[in-house]
Amino acid sequence: MGICGSVIKDGLDFSYDVATETVNSQAMRDLPRKLFIPLSILLMACMLAVFLLILIRGYYSQMKLHYLAPSIDADSELCDDVVISHTGVYLLSSDGYWEGDDSFSYSNAKYVSRFKNARMSVAEYEAYIDTRQSLMIDSLSSMSTQNDLALNLLYWMSYVLVDSGSQTDRFYMNADPSIIFDRELTAGGLTNQYYDCRDEASTSYDRANSLLKVTFDIESFNAGACKNITHALHLGYAENVSPTDFKISVDVRSLITAVAVNRNVMSVSDLQMIEDSSQVTPVNNETYVFARYVDPRYPGMRSIYCSSNTTFSFCFLVFGNTLAIPLFSHRGSSAREPIMCDCAGEAGLYANDSSYDCNKFTFLSGALFYYVDLDENVVPPLFTLLNRYDMATIHEYALGPMFAGSAHTASRWFVDPAYFTNQTRRDNWYEFCDVEGYGSCSFLVFTSYDTNFAVNQQVSPSGNEVTRGACYDSFSTTDEAWARAKETPFSPLTEEARAKETPFSPLTEEYEVCSNDKLQAVVDNLGIASGDVSLAMPIGIVVIVALMYLVQYVTGKRYMKRHSESARSEILDQLATAILNEKLLVDPSENAQEADAPTDIPARSTSPNGKPVLVLNQSEAAVREIKQKFDQSVAAIENTVPAMLDYLDGIFLTLMQVHSLHSPKDDDDAAPAGAAADDATAAAAKKAKLARKARRPYLDDPLYLNVLEMLTQLQSGPWAIVGDKALCRRCSAAQLAVLKPLWMKLVAVLMVHSAILLQCDMSVVMQKHGDRVQYQLGRDFWTLNELQDAAC
């Protein structure tokens, strides 16, 4: 056998030993070696697959599981904060306190955070505050010192910082148009280059609905100068609804939103478009998309029309069939003539004076439109004007006409009416909006003011005021306030803060969500997988054994041998006796008292059935002596083999004839009833003769006993011969070749005689089981000793 063959053999032997130790099932061990090894490997592979499957699935399942732990006891490496969802509007004061804090003051509420299902960790919240301070407040503070009160209030009312990806999370200043326009006095009217229409008007302000309203008696309107300014139908007069009154109303929230978009205070993208409201309209050889929008900051506001193309976006107010440019301005630095507040001039010098005219809440608001025929398009002249000037310039030019049409011109306590009725001056004021084919523009003007200007400068329902709004930074606050806002948000973040504050909306829960440690998950699932495999192993063994029985049933081949418990016990007793006998010879501690006994000769013992068993110690002299005796026995057998074979052949033939008479098969083939009596008598006589001949006379024959004795010695002990294989390495191939025919003849004699006595079928089938060879007799397998005992 080559090196490869030796390696394969050693590997198979090792696999058999491992499989025998691993598969703790006697039913599996009863299988032949050529089946036991592959089936055991298959079983162990299946169990390994089950083990890995349970381990991996259990690990990933455990890693997906989370549990809750109190924040105080939570492991920072394995646990995360449970972020609370926020929906609502939260006020932040100028000194950094959130609404709900004991130090919060509504009159100082300067900023508003609006959330809908917003989730922020502590770090995200701090970044949120830093972003508001840098992107919004700092940018507003830098420009506010160059703006008049009206423009700064536009930023208060409309500037918004919208979080990317969320149209609902907004941060803005705490101001509301409905509060800012709620002045002590409100007056309104219509005016153009030639006429003023205000004496016929009745004006009011509806704070609840944020509406500026002006009402004309329709008869007076059509009889006086008003009809020369516009047609009532253009601005929404409905004769069938209100036949006597012509009413014009302006939603101040819509007005401020439209002006804020037009003056780049906010973007159209910050608004929400009304669904299915967009339409494409050509104007002056340009294509524009018109749609209606609302500001989500002001629920219930009237929608505004905004148009856009590739160059700019613009928003309008709509009155009936008329499209108008919205306007919102401060009255100016003078009550007698239209002079804008210039932050680079006098207004800047008096910016800290809250009683200075530029800081007073006196506003001119309304809309610019063109008077055209009812069937004529009102849009082209507006776009012509918008392409001519930007909105800042339009507001600057519109101050004179709006001032002339306001209530101040009717009050002789402040101004000289002749100043505003001077046609040359009016022609100069209206020159900017003169469009060829349409003439000059017209204005809807509302004046909002207080008689005592220092009383009311509120900008929000919470009561906070902007006392210095022109040419002054009214938006920012101190760095200490922003730091306080980060440290004490909607709820305090530290345990010390929680102990002394009463927050109304914490960022995180008092517990944290934790995941399992990876190493611990592996250890846990190793134990679980091992336990499950130990439970699955018997099931796998049962399946394999059941399949083997099924194969035996289908094929008719017998692969599994079931031994009785009594047979197993007898074998174990014999094995224990042999081990103890050998131990008595080789254990120095037990042989110390027999020091005089020779230690270099073989010892003999007797097996439970009385047969001699050759037992060796470890002495080299004993080994040489036993080898010499073995060689002598083999030589003696070689010299007498021919005679032994002839002798056993005679016995075998006689036994075969007797077996044919005793075989159940012969009984089944007996002659039927009615056969000749002579044939029956002859058969009975032949059977009796052969039976007398086969009365085991050879059992007392010295030659037979010599053969049996030598073969028994060779079969027992360390040189036992199993069929054609010797466990003793000292037996040469030549010796085995001599012993094999004699051995097989003796086995055949014993099997035939046993079959006669047992009256069963005989078939010489050799079955290897471990290091033993068994022979089939009937339905059972027999060892040589069992055959010998049965024959004798």
Number of C-alpha atoms within 10 A of each C-alpha: 7 7 8 9 10 11 12 12 13 12 12 16 14 12 16 20 12 14 21 17 10 12 19 13 14 11 16 23 21 17 21 16 17 10 14 18 22 15 18 22 17 14 19 17 12 16 19 15 13 18 21 17 13 18 23 16 13 19 21 14 11 19 15 10 10 14 10 15 16 12 18 11 10 17 15 12 9 14 20 19 20 19 18 16 15 18 15 12 14 18 24 27 24 22 21 27 25 27 23 18 18 12 12 18 21 17 15 19 26 28 21 20 16 18 19 15 11 16 16 18 15 16 9 11 18 17 14 15 16 16 14 16 17 11 11 19 20 16 14 20 17 13 13 23 20 19 20 25 28 23 23 26 25 22 22 26 25 29 23 19 20 16 12 8 7 11 16 16 19 20 22 22 25 24 27 22 24 23 17 23 27 23 22 14 16 23 23 28 28 26 26 27 25 16 18 21 23 24 15 18 20 16 21 16 24 14 16 8 13 22 21 26 21 25 19 23 16 20 12 16 22 15 11 12 18 25 15 17 21 22 17 20 15 18 21 17 21 15 13 7 8 11 12 15 17 21 20 21 18 22 22 25 28 27 25 22 31 31 26 24 23 24 17 16 19 20 17 22 11 20 17 14 19 13 9 8 11 16 11 12 12 11 15 11 7 10 14 19 14 20 20 21 26 23 21 14 18 14 9 14 20 17 23 22 21 22 20 16 12 8 5 10 17 22 26 28 26 18 18 14 14 20 22 24 25 26 27 24 23 29 31 26 19 13 16 18 20 19 16 18 24 18 20 12 9 12 24 20 12 19 23 16 16 18 15 17 21 30 30 27 25 26 23 25 27 25 24 23 26 27 21 17 12 12 6 9 13 20 17 17 24 21 16 16 18 15 10 13 15 12 19 13 11 18 18 13 18 23 24 22 25 31 25 24 28 29 22 20 21 16 11 10 10 13 15 15 15 9 14 20 16 11 13 10 14 19 16 13 18 20 14 17 25 17 16 9 8 15 16 20 23 25 28 25 27 28 27 24 21 17 10 10 18 14 10 18 23 21 25 23 14 16 17 19 20 22 22 21 29 34 27 25 21 21 22 20 18 11 12 11 17 23 15 15 23 22 19 21 24 24 21 24 17 10 10 9 14 14 9 10 16 15 20 14 18 19 24 21 13 12 18 23 19 20 17 16 12 14 9 12 17 18 12 15 21 19 12 15 21 18 12 16 21 12 11 15 18 14 12 17 19 14 12 18 18 12 12 18 15 12 14 14 11 9 9 9 10 13 14 16 14 10 13 8 9 9 10 11 11 12 12 12 13 15 13 12 16 18 12 12 17 17 14 13 17 15 12 12 8 11 15 10 9 10 9 8 10 10 18 16 18 19 16 14 15 14 15 13 9 8 14 16 20 19 18 20 19 13 13 12 14 18 16 14 14 16 15 12 12 18 15 12 15 20 14 12 20 15 11 13 17 12 11 19 17 13 15 21 16 11 22 21 13 18 27 18 15 23 24 15 21 20 17 14 12 12 11 9 8 11 12 8 6 6 10 10 8 8 11 13 11 10 12 11 12 13 17 13 12 16 18 11 14 18 11 15 10 14 13 9 10 10 16 15 13 13 18 16 14 15 20 18 19 21 20 17 18 16 18 17 24 19 20 14 15 19 14 13 8 12 17 10 12 8 15 17 11 16 19 16 15 21 19 14 19 23 19 22 23 23 27 29 28 23 24 21 14 15 16 18 18 20 15 14 10 13 16 13 14 11 9 14 18 20 21 17 20 15 11 11 17 19 16 20 15 15 23 18 12 16 19 11
